[in-house]
Amino acid sequence: MKLFLSLLIFILSLQSWTKAADISDFEIAGISVGDSLLDFYSEKEILEQKNDTGFLFSNKKYFTARFKSIDNSVYEQIQVQIKDNDPKYIIYSLEGINFFENMNSCIEDNKKISNDIKKLFSNSKKKIIEDKHSGDQSGKSFVYISKFDLKNGAAALVSCYDWSDEITTNKGWLDNLKVIIDSKEFNYWLNNESDN
């Protein structure tokens, strides 16, 4: 029931997206790409997350911060990418994250949410990626991604991460669904400069 309610709330929240002029108008948990993270969290909280989550890419232009969602959001967590040493803590990438015990349910939700996003971004190019996750050298973890490349260079993604039992035990990574909004600048960096 919680899953159905969360999905319903997410789908209803998409209605406001149809009026958006660009990617910065879209919200996840009340936060948008281009916002200052300082509007939602203290600098101390941000730096604690920077130290905890840190840099996910070998090119350290951006750092990652992850927080429990605020204000009863549809998402259990949010994750952002911020330029390192940016005193304003501007958000360049924003993710809403929910955790799953049943990967089939995650993939079903991925398809439903992706269909709704495709309707909103009818001129976007959609790409489906189903592959082993490069973060697991054993080859037992998988990723299922629906990526929407927008005309302005930004991107929206819906992803399911199916981590192996070994990864979950050793690293604590849980199977999850992510809805991701990447700015044009971050999307370019991710695809061309991140060295990931």
C-alpha positions as CSV (number, residue, x, y, z in Angstrom):
1,M,0.0,0.0,0.0
2,K,2.9,2.4,0.9
3,L,4.4,1.7,-2.6
4,F,1.1,2.4,-4.4
5,L,0.6,5.6,-2.4
6,S,4.2,6.8,-3.0
7,L,3.8,6.1,-6.8
8,L,0.4,7.8,-6.9
9,I,1.8,10.9,-5.1
10,F,4.8,10.9,-7.5
11,I,2.6,10.7,-10.6
12,L,0.3,13.5,-9.3
13,S,3.3,15.7,-8.6
14,L,4.3,15.3,-12.3
15,Q,1.3,17.5,-13.2
16,S,3.2,20.6,-12.2
17,W,6.1,19.6,-14.5
18,T,4.1,20.3,-17.6
19,K,4.2,24.0,-16.9
20,A,8.0,24.1,-16.3
21,A,10.1,26.2,-18.6
22,D,13.4,24.4,-17.9
23,I,15.0,21.7,-15.8
24,S,15.4,24.1,-12.8
25,D,11.6,24.3,-12.5
26,F,11.3,20.6,-11.6
27,E,11.3,19.7,-8.0
28,I,12.2,16.6,-6.0
29,A,11.2,16.8,-2.4
30,G,10.7,20.6,-2.8
31,I,14.2,21.1,-4.1
32,S,15.3,22.0,-7.6
33,V,18.5,22.0,-9.7
34,G,20.0,25.5,-9.4
35,D,18.8,26.0,-5.8
36,S,21.3,26.6,-3.0
37,L,21.4,23.6,-0.7
38,L,21.8,26.1,2.1
39,D,18.1,26.9,1.7
40,F,17.4,23.4,3.1
41,Y,20.3,22.4,5.2
42,S,22.9,24.1,7.3
43,E,26.5,24.4,6.1
44,K,27.5,22.1,9.0
45,E,25.0,19.4,7.8
46,I,26.3,19.7,4.2
47,L,29.9,19.4,5.2
48,E,29.1,16.4,7.4
49,Q,27.5,14.7,4.4
50,K,30.4,15.8,2.1
51,N,32.8,14.1,4.6
52,D,30.5,11.0,4.9
53,T,29.5,10.5,1.2
54,G,32.3,12.4,-0.4
55,F,33.4,12.2,-4.0
56,L,31.8,9.5,-6.1
57,F,34.0,10.2,-9.1
58,S,37.7,10.2,-9.6
59,N,37.5,13.7,-11.1
60,K,36.6,15.6,-7.9
61,K,34.9,18.6,-9.5
62,Y,31.6,17.7,-7.7
63,F,31.0,16.2,-4.3
64,T,27.9,14.2,-3.2
65,A,25.7,14.9,-0.2
66,R,22.8,12.6,0.8
67,F,20.1,13.4,3.3
68,K,16.9,11.9,4.6
69,S,14.0,13.6,2.9
70,I,12.3,16.4,4.6
71,D,8.6,17.3,4.8
72,N,7.1,13.8,4.2
73,S,8.4,13.6,0.7
74,V,7.6,10.8,-1.7
75,Y,11.3,9.9,-1.4
76,E,13.1,8.3,1.5
77,Q,16.4,10.1,0.7
78,I,17.7,12.9,-1.6
79,Q,21.1,13.1,-3.0
80,V,22.7,16.1,-4.6
81,Q,25.9,16.9,-6.5
82,I,27.6,20.2,-5.6
83,K,30.7,21.8,-7.1
84,D,33.6,21.4,-4.7
85,N,34.5,24.6,-2.8
86,D,31.3,26.4,-4.0
87,P,30.4,28.7,-1.1
88,K,26.8,28.9,-2.3
89,Y,26.4,25.1,-2.5
90,I,24.4,25.3,-5.8
91,I,22.8,22.0,-6.8
92,Y,23.8,20.6,-10.2
93,S,22.2,17.2,-9.9
94,L,19.3,16.1,-7.8
95,E,18.1,12.6,-7.0
96,G,15.1,11.2,-5.1
97,I,15.8,7.7,-3.7
98,N,13.5,4.9,-2.5
99,F,14.6,1.5,-1.3
100,F,13.2,-1.8,-2.5
101,E,13.3,-5.4,-1.3
102,N,11.6,-6.7,-4.5
103,M,13.5,-5.7,-7.7
104,N,10.5,-6.6,-9.9
105,S,8.5,-3.9,-8.1
106,C,11.3,-1.4,-8.7
107,I,11.4,-2.2,-12.4
108,E,7.6,-1.9,-12.7
109,D,7.8,1.5,-11.0
110,N,10.7,2.5,-13.3
111,K,8.5,1.7,-16.4
112,K,5.5,3.6,-15.1
113,I,7.5,6.7,-14.0
114,S,9.5,6.6,-17.3
115,N,6.3,6.5,-19.4
116,D,5.0,9.6,-17.5
117,I,8.3,11.4,-18.0
118,K,8.3,10.6,-21.7
119,K,4.9,12.2,-22.0
120,L,6.3,15.3,-20.3
121,F,9.5,15.4,-22.4
122,S,8.0,14.3,-25.7
123,N,10.9,15.7,-27.7
124,S,13.5,14.0,-25.5
125,K,15.6,11.0,-26.7
126,K,15.0,8.0,-24.5
127,K,17.6,5.4,-24.0
128,I,17.2,2.1,-22.0
129,I,20.3,0.7,-20.3
130,E,20.2,-2.8,-18.7
131,D,23.6,-4.0,-17.7
132,K,25.9,-5.3,-15.0
133,H,26.9,-2.5,-12.6
134,S,30.5,-1.4,-13.0
135,G,30.7,-0.8,-9.3
136,D,30.6,-4.5,-8.6
137,Q,33.6,-6.4,-10.0
138,S,31.9,-9.8,-9.4
139,G,29.4,-8.9,-12.1
140,K,26.5,-9.9,-9.8
141,S,24.9,-6.4,-9.5
142,F,22.7,-4.9,-12.2
143,V,21.3,-1.5,-13.2
144,Y,18.2,-0.7,-15.2
145,I,18.1,2.8,-16.5
146,S,15.6,4.9,-18.5
147,K,17.5,8.0,-19.6
148,F,15.9,11.0,-21.2
149,D,18.3,13.4,-23.0
150,L,16.6,16.8,-23.2
151,K,17.2,19.2,-26.1
152,N,18.9,21.7,-23.9
153,G,21.6,19.2,-22.8
154,A,20.0,18.4,-19.4
155,A,18.9,14.9,-18.5
156,A,16.3,13.0,-16.5
157,L,16.8,9.4,-15.5
158,V,14.8,6.7,-13.7
159,S,17.1,3.9,-12.4
160,C,16.8,0.7,-10.5
161,Y,20.0,-0.6,-8.8
162,D,20.0,-4.4,-8.0
163,W,23.0,-4.9,-5.8
164,S,24.4,-8.4,-5.1
165,D,24.0,-9.9,-1.6
166,E,27.8,-9.6,-1.2
167,I,27.7,-5.8,-2.0
168,T,24.8,-5.3,0.4
169,T,26.6,-7.2,3.2
170,N,30.1,-5.7,2.6
171,K,29.2,-2.1,1.7
172,G,25.7,-1.7,3.0
173,W,24.3,-0.7,-0.4
174,L,20.6,-1.5,-0.8
175,D,18.5,-2.1,-3.9
176,N,16.9,1.2,-4.9
177,L,15.0,3.3,-7.4
178,K,16.3,6.8,-8.2
179,V,14.6,9.6,-10.1
180,I,17.4,11.9,-11.2
181,I,17.5,15.4,-12.7
182,D,20.9,16.5,-14.1
183,S,21.6,20.0,-15.2
184,K,23.1,20.6,-18.7
185,E,26.5,21.3,-17.1
186,F,26.6,18.3,-14.8
187,N,25.3,16.0,-17.6
188,Y,28.1,17.1,-19.9
189,W,30.7,16.7,-17.2
190,L,29.4,13.3,-16.2
191,N,29.5,12.0,-19.8
192,N,32.8,13.7,-20.9
193,E,35.0,14.6,-17.9
194,S,34.1,12.6,-14.8
195,D,36.6,9.7,-15.4
196,N,34.1,7.4,-13.9
